[in-house]
Amino acid sequence: MTDTLLTLYCATADTEMLVDAVRVVTRVPVHVRSEDVHGRDFDDADTAELVTATLKRAAISCVVERAAIDVILRSVDTARRQFPVRWHLTPVSAQGRLA
């Protein structure tokens, strides 16, 4: 088993829809956090974000087996979202739960 952290970055308006798209195809916990992205990559920006150079985004993360990535991305790709979604994978070398 090769665990991988999948993180999706989306516009805040698409967050719930994309969480649902992930949850349809996997039962793993899905984490969501708000992010302010500062930079000059305006391809995904709306008008207000162009003015402030700050993108309001959500990061949706889950740890899944590498084999599940394509299914999740296909579900996200076909979701009825309004804006582009960026994503990246990070290998998970260890994980656990402390009680």
N, C-alpha and C positions, 0 to 999 in steps of 0.2 A: 504494500500500500504506500503510495506516494502522496502525502498530504501537501496541499498548496493553499496559500492564502490568495483568494481572488478578491480584488477591490475594484468596484465600479465607481466612477465619478460621474455624477449627473446633475442636471439643473434641479433645483429644489422642487419645482412643479412636477417633476417626473418621479420623485422619490417613492411614493407609496405604490405606484403602478409597477415600478421596477422591483421593489421588494416582493410584491405579489408574483411577478414573473419568475423570480428566483425560488420562492417558496413552492411554486407549482411543481418544480422539477427536483427539489431536494428537501430533506427534512432537517438539515443542519441549522444551528442557530445563525441568524442573520443580524449583523450589527450595523447600525446607522449612526452617523455623526455629521453634524453641520460643519462646513469648512468655508473659510474665506480664502480665495486663491488670488494672490497678488502676482501680476506679471503682465506680459504684453502679447499673450496668445489670444487674439480676439476672434478667432474662428467660431467660438461657441458663445460669444458675448451678446447680450441684448443691449439696447440703447443706453440704459442707465449704467450698465457695467462698462461700456465703452468710455463713458465720461469719467468714472471713478478708477478705472483700471483694476477693479476688484470684482472677481467673479464669486457669486454666491452659489455654492455647490453642496451636494451631499455625497458622502463616501459610504458605500454599501459594501460590507466585507463579510466573507464567510470562508471557513476552512473546509475544503472538500478534497476528495481524491482527484488526482490529475485527470483521470479518465472521465470525470463528470464535467469538466470545463466546457467542452464543446456543446453539450446539451444546455447548460446554463446560458452560455453566450447566445445560442440560437433562440432561446426563450426571450432573452432580453432584446435581441435584435428584432423579433417579431412583435414585441409589445407595442401598444399604441401610445408611444411617447411623443413628445413635442420636439425634443432637442437631442443632439448627439450625446453619446455615452463614451467615455474613455475608460480603459481598464488596464490593469496590470496584474501579473502573477508574482508571488514571492514564495520560494520553497519554505516549508516549515520543517525545521530540523528536530524540533521537540515541542511537545505540548503536554498539558496535564491540568489537573484540577486540585486545588488545595482546599480542604474542608476544615 
